[in-house]
């Protein structure tokens, strides 16, 4: 979440999404993933 939001570290949405996916079925992580989508060119963006 820190990487995706840029909290205390440089924002890196791709790395943040990777960590959120690694969290598996953890409720808050699944909810946070709903705020991101992959663009046509394969780059992760906020919705």
N, C-alpha and C positions, 0 to 999 in steps of 0.2 A: 504494500500500500504506500509505503514511503516513496518508493521510486516512481510509482504511477502518479502520485500527487505532487512530488517534488518537495516533500517535507524533510528539511534538514540535509537533503542531498540534491544533487542535480537531477532534474526530471528526466526519467527514462521510461516511457510508457511501455516499451517492448519488454524490458526487464521486469517491470512491475507486474505486467500481465502474466509473464512466465511464473513469477512467484505466486500469484493468485491462483493460477491453474494447478500449481504444485500443492496447494493447500487442500485440494480434493473437495470433499463434501462439507467443508466448514462453512456454515451459513453466511457469516459476514463476507467471506471471500467470494462466495457464489453471487451474493448481492452486488458486490463491487464490480465483478466481471460484467454485469449487465450494463455498466456505464461506458464500456469500451467496444469498439468494433474494428475490424480489419478493413482497410480501404481497398480499392480496386488494384492498387499497386503493391499490396502486401504490407502496408505500414499501419500500425495500430494508432487509432485516434479516439478521442472522447466523443461520445454521441452528442 
